Amino acid sequence: MGRMGDVLAGIHATWEFEPDAVLIRFERGIRAPRLYQVLRERRVPYEALASVAVSPGRRGTVVLHAVPRPGADPLMDAAAGQLPEGVDPYRLVLPQEQEKFADYYADELRGRIEDARISGPGADVEGDCGRAERFLITAPTPPLQFKAYDGKAVFDGEQVAFRWSRTGASSAKWKAGDQFFPVSELAGVEWRSPELIDGHLRLVRRGAGPQDGEQAEKDPAAVVFGAGYGPVHESLPFAAAVLAAVRKAAPVAVPAGVPSGVAVAGRDPAAVAERIRHLGELYQAGLVTDEEFAAKKAQLLDEL
């Protein structure tokens, strides 16, 4: 970067370029997206980025857009591509007259990303877009909570609690009672945007049976969103915090094809056997495809 402390101010956000990271500070005014107001600021190491581009924006603007590596940011892993452009925290919108600055910093960022890819700690990648072996960007800090249509979700850092609403919860959830999920019993989180018809947050439990087709309204491991319930700026940071805690509980590499937040053990025979058993659970739960299951099982057997 040109020099330490270079700053590029855009609409609703400012990027400050440090020697090893870009510090993104979000505007907290009433016109800024609510997600930006909640995030406040994020420190993004260059090794956490896969690419950067400059493109035309709307109404006389230009956009500097960075793309994080899969597995580097719990927020974006939880979002799974569902965030609209207007609230993407990696998009810096600038006036058209600043296009030259955008191009300059994009080139500088590409150089820093390449340097980090080659020599940065944790930069174990295959090509420019390899999966990070650990989260490189800090997740929102618990305690966190939000109100869903059918209950209240609370996360204290060690346990997720779902407390059902008298008016919104289904009879199946009432019969099951309030639910409590220690992080150690979870394999991941499924977040379905509240802007979609079937918006929900579902906890993926270790050893759970198949969930494909199971309605979130009836699943005690899920809370349902709705008009005004589970908004993005509340439910997505919540999902990201849970996902980060799940990964931290077993901080090991996550192979390609296995959902983020799922732990993988070491390489001794007993551990390999445990990994094969857990892979089978993921397969039974529908979290990996037939091809992914066969390929990963063969890889694990080769380690014996």
SULGIVEN-V615072 format. One record per residue. SS is DSSP state (helix for helix, strand for strand, loop for the rest). PHI is phi in whole degrees, -180 to 180 (999 if undefined). PSI is psi in whole degrees, 0 to 359 (none if undefined). Layout:
# SULGIVEN-V615072
[[SS:PHI:PSI] [SS:PHI:PSI]]
This chain:
# SULGIVEN-V615072
[[loop:999:156] [loop:-51:308] [loop:-162:158] [loop:-61:135] [loop:92:4] [strand:-57:138] [strand:-127:136] [strand:-123:111] [strand:-96:125] [loop:-120:197] [strand:-85:116] [loop:76:0] [strand:-158:156] [strand:-132:133] [strand:-107:125] [strand:-111:126] [strand:-96:114] [loop:-101:171] [loop:-58:326] [loop:-124:7] [strand:-163:164] [strand:-111:127] [strand:-97:116] [strand:-102:118] [strand:-109:126] [strand:-99:143] [loop:-67:144] [loop:-114:16] [loop:-74:170] [loop:-68:340] [loop:-88:346] [loop:-74:147] [loop:-55:143] [helix:-60:326] [helix:-62:319] [helix:-61:318] [helix:-63:324] [helix:-73:318] [helix:-69:324] [loop:65:292] [strand:-153:154] [strand:-141:135] [strand:-101:117] [strand:-113:105] [strand:-61:147] [helix:-61:330] [helix:-68:346] [helix:-84:352] [strand:-101:146] [strand:-100:323] [strand:-163:171] [strand:-149:146] [strand:-148:159] [strand:-119:133] [strand:-144:158] [strand:-65:141] [loop:-104:198] [loop:-97:150] [loop:53:56] [loop:72:37] [strand:-126:167] [strand:-131:149] [strand:-119:125] [strand:-96:115] [strand:-123:116] [strand:-97:149] [strand:-121:120] [strand:-75:154] [loop:-69:145] [loop:-57:137] [loop:84:359] [loop:-93:330] [strand:-126:114] [helix:-61:330] [helix:-65:313] [helix:-75:329] [helix:-64:317] [helix:-67:322] [helix:-67:329] [loop:51:46] [loop:78:11] [loop:-95:356] [loop:-76:132] [loop:-70:159] [helix:-55:323] [helix:-64:342] [helix:-122:13] [loop:-68:116] [loop:-70:353] [loop:-102:11] [strand:-107:123] [strand:-110:114] [strand:-93:127] [strand:-125:155] [strand:-61:149] [helix:-55:326] [helix:-69:351] [helix:-99:17] [helix:-59:322] [helix:-63:322] [helix:-65:319] [helix:-61:315] [helix:-64:318] [helix:-62:311] [helix:-71:331] [helix:-64:316] [helix:-64:317] [helix:-64:319] [helix:-63:319] [helix:-59:320] [helix:-65:318] [helix:-67:321] [helix:-63:317] [helix:-65:318] [helix:-61:317] [helix:-68:325] [helix:-63:323] [helix:-83:319] [helix:-126:352] [loop:-71:147] [loop:-63:135] [loop:80:5] [loop:-90:54] [loop:-88:91] [loop:-128:162] [loop:-116:98] [loop:82:194] [loop:-78:340] [loop:-119:29] [loop:-66:156] [loop:-72:133] [loop:-71:142] [loop:-80:350] [loop:-154:161] [loop:-69:132] [loop:-107:352] [strand:-121:134] [loop:-66:134] [loop:-81:160] [loop:-54:145] [loop:-93:127] [loop:-72:164] [loop:-76:144] [strand:-135:153] [strand:-158:159] [strand:-156:160] [strand:-99:120] [loop:-95:175] [loop:-64:322] [loop:-108:9] [strand:171:189] [strand:-118:132] [strand:-106:131] [strand:-132:135] [strand:-130:121] [loop:-101:6] [loop:105:337] [loop:-124:339] [strand:-149:141] [strand:-102:134] [strand:-122:135] [strand:-114:118] [strand:-113:117] [strand:-76:147] [loop:-85:144] [loop:-66:328] [loop:-96:331] [loop:-101:336] [loop:-74:145] [loop:-73:164] [helix:-63:327] [helix:-63:320] [helix:-74:324] [helix:-63:319] [helix:-66:324] [helix:-73:334] [loop:82:171] [loop:-56:145] [strand:-115:145] [strand:-135:127] [strand:-128:104] [strand:-62:143] [helix:-56:324] [helix:-63:343] [helix:-98:4] [strand:-107:149] [strand:-109:343] [strand:171:189] [strand:-137:138] [strand:-113:116] [strand:-112:122] [strand:-113:119] [loop:-50:138] [loop:-66:348] [loop:-81:356] [loop:-102:161] [loop:-62:320] [loop:-105:38] [loop:-60:137] [strand:-168:168] [strand:-123:123] [strand:-122:134] [strand:-89:131] [strand:-95:114] [strand:-93:145] [loop:-66:134] [loop:76:6] [loop:-74:154] [loop:-73:178] [loop:-58:139] [loop:-114:358] [loop:-58:126] [loop:86:349] [loop:-72:128] [loop:-73:132] [loop:-62:331] [loop:-61:333] [loop:-108:353] [loop:-88:117] [loop:-66:349] [loop:-95:15] [strand:-139:150] [strand:-119:148] [strand:-103:138] [loop:-89:179] [strand:180:186] [loop:-58:110] [loop:85:357] [strand:-113:134] [loop:65:42] [loop:-60:157] [helix:-54:315] [helix:-69:349] [helix:-108:313] [helix:-78:328] [helix:-71:312] [helix:-58:325] [helix:-61:310] [helix:-61:320] [helix:-65:320] [helix:-65:319] [helix:-66:316] [helix:-61:317] [helix:-65:321] [helix:-67:322] [helix:-63:315] [helix:-65:319] [helix:-65:328] [helix:-64:336] [loop:-146:74] [loop:-76:80] [loop:-134:170] [loop:-64:143] [loop:-108:114] [loop:-68:158] [loop:-59:138] [loop:96:345] [loop:-104:131] [loop:-57:147] [loop:-61:142] [loop:95:353] [loop:-93:126] [loop:-82:150] [loop:-129:134] [loop:-82:190] [loop:-79:203] [loop:-115:5] [loop:-72:159] [helix:-53:317] [helix:-65:321] [helix:-68:321] [helix:-62:317] [helix:-61:320] [helix:-66:323] [helix:-66:322] [helix:-66:318] [helix:-62:316] [helix:-68:323] [helix:-60:320] [helix:-62:322] [helix:-65:318] [helix:-63:321] [helix:-65:315] [helix:-64:330] [loop:-82:358] [loop:77:19] [loop:-91:349] [loop:-134:151] [loop:-81:171] [helix:-58:316] [helix:-66:317] [helix:-65:320] [helix:-63:313] [helix:-64:317] [helix:-66:316] [helix:-70:323] [helix:-63:317] [helix:-62:320] [helix:-64:317] [helix:-66:319] [helix:-64:329] [helix:-67:339] [loop:-81:346] [loop:-75:none]]
